[in-house]
Amino acid sequence: MGLVNRFSRFQERRKLKKITMADVAQMANVSKSTVSQYLNHRYEYMSEDTRARIEEAIATLGYRPNILARSLKQKKTSTIGVIVANILHMFSTQVIRAIEDVCSSEDINVIVCNADDNPEKEKKYIEMLRAKQVDGLVVFPTGDNLELYESMKKEKYPLIFVDRMVKGMNIPSVLLDNETASEMAVDHLYSRGYRRIAMLTTPLDKGITPRVERVEGYKKALKERSLIVPPGYIKGVKLTDMQNVLEEMFNQPEVPEALFSGNDLTLLEILKFVKKKGMSIPRDLALISIDEVSFSEIYEPSLTIISQPAFEMGKYAAEKLLEQIRSNAKPDPMNVRFSPSIVVRKST
């Protein structure tokens, strides 16, 4: 019986019932197991003719696989979750893109959630994603859900931290070498003749890894060069408070000659302040920031940046998570540090 004739028999059935894998198998004149192998991309022992018949039958019948049923049978959903601390950071979006690229090439779906640096939202998203039976998680941790992190670790649930680590958790973490990044920024400014170097970043009170490490690297670099940090030259505050803090910083008897921004969102606040005050970069103030931004080359003057290898970090995190998922083995608890690089432009 030809494919066209078999299709006519199914036209009436489509009106009465949902098309099943058995229907596809019957139309393609193969077994259900062969259709299942096709749907799972196992083509090793399948002829081109068989693949073509199954593909045509699926298209003709409009068959849609029952993803949930397949997931329950295989005990895998081919889906991972990514929970970012703040999706507004350029770094976060670049890491997400890299993770999605890796997963897409492996036919893995990605669900992205934004925790807004809120432990309650993070907890809710972890619980929701696990209820959906995602196969593993990439998390930019808030650091406050210790019991939840610990329970996942004990279960050997596939988990990778990015950008931050949580002390005592021994969960694999992918981070920037933050102290080196700050030392690189200070060294560059020092080599250009700047001595009064201030630093502004987001709040330090929660001990978030990159913020704390970058401040430590900044202090260390200044000390090594015998530079004194005047009071008010180091600030870690909310974005909403930065304009007031900058006003105070530049109303001191000795104002900074150079300003080091701890991240891209802080950089935006500094640029707003500079514009409001009619300051000239670098004549009135040299400026350097961690995190590449989309406008750094077209801003006038172009901005000197300490760049994170965000795509490489995201790719590495995705690959390591997929290794955990496939092996079902407990991962080695280690922190992997990626090296920063400097892109020198006109702002310094």
Secondary structure, DSSP 8 states (H G I E B T S, - for coil): --HHHHHHHHHHHHHHS---HHHHHHHHTS-HHHHHHHHTT--TT--HHHHHHHHHHHHHHT----HHHHHHHHT--SEEEEEES-TTSHHHHHHHHHHHHHHHHTT-EEEEEE-TT-HHHHHHHHHHHHHTT-S-EEE---S--HHHHHHHHHTT--EEEES---TT----EEEE-HHHHHHHHHHHHHHTT---EEEEES--TT--HHHHHHHHHHHHHHHHTT----TTSEEE--GGGHHHHHHHHTTSSS--SEEEESSHHHHHHHHHHHHHHT--TTTT-EEEEES--TTTTTSSS--EEEE--HHHHHHHHHHHHHHHHHH-------EEEE--EEE--TT-
